Amino acid sequence: MTSGVSAQYGACQTRIDFGSRTAEPRNEVKGLVARTTFYMFDRYNLSMSRQQQQLLMAWSRRFAR
């Protein structure tokens, strides 16, 4: 999650904090991003921090279609 960063690209609501190297997609795609990220981490046996897991799980639940 980016904090204190406003959208930089006109009507696009994706926010990027270049200083902390974080990005936050717009609400409409957060669930899809979360589930896709979990798939990639599982498929390629990557590791993920507990904090990142919790954030993506929250996005997946809150923004389910």
C-alpha positions in Angstrom: 0.0 0.0 0.0 1.2 3.4 -0.8 0.5 6.2 1.7 0.5 9.9 1.0 0.9 9.4 -2.7 -1.7 10.7 -5.1 -2.4 9.3 -8.5 0.3 10.6 -10.9 -1.0 9.5 -14.3 -4.1 11.5 -15.0 -7.3 9.4 -14.8 -5.3 6.2 -14.0 -5.8 5.5 -10.2 -2.7 3.3 -9.9 -0.4 4.9 -7.4 3.4 4.4 -7.3 5.7 5.5 -4.5 9.1 5.4 -6.2 10.9 6.2 -2.9 9.7 3.1 -1.1 9.4 1.1 -4.4 5.7 0.2 -3.8 2.7 0.3 -6.1 -1.0 0.1 -5.4 -3.4 -0.8 -8.2 -6.8 0.7 -8.5 -9.5 -0.9 -6.4 -11.2 -2.5 -9.4 -8.3 -4.8 -10.0 -6.8 -5.4 -6.5 -8.5 -8.8 -6.2 -7.2 -10.0 -9.6 -3.7 -8.7 -8.8 -3.7 -10.5 -5.5 -4.8 -13.8 -6.9 -2.4 -13.5 -9.9 0.4 -12.8 -7.5 -0.4 -15.8 -5.4 -0.5 -18.0 -8.5 2.9 -16.8 -9.6 4.5 -17.2 -6.2 3.0 -20.7 -5.9 3.8 -21.8 -9.5 7.5 -20.6 -9.4 8.1 -21.5 -5.7 8.9 -17.9 -4.7 8.9 -16.6 -1.1 6.7 -13.8 0.2 6.7 -11.9 3.5 3.9 -12.5 6.0 3.0 -8.8 5.6 2.6 -9.1 1.9 0.6 -12.3 2.3 -1.8 -10.6 4.7 -2.3 -7.6 2.4 -2.9 -9.8 -0.7 -5.4 -12.0 1.2 -7.3 -8.9 2.4 -7.4 -7.7 -1.2 -8.5 -11.1 -2.5 -11.4 -11.2 0.0 -12.5 -7.6 -0.2 -12.3 -7.2 -4.0 -13.6 -10.7 -5.0 -15.8 -10.7 -8.1 
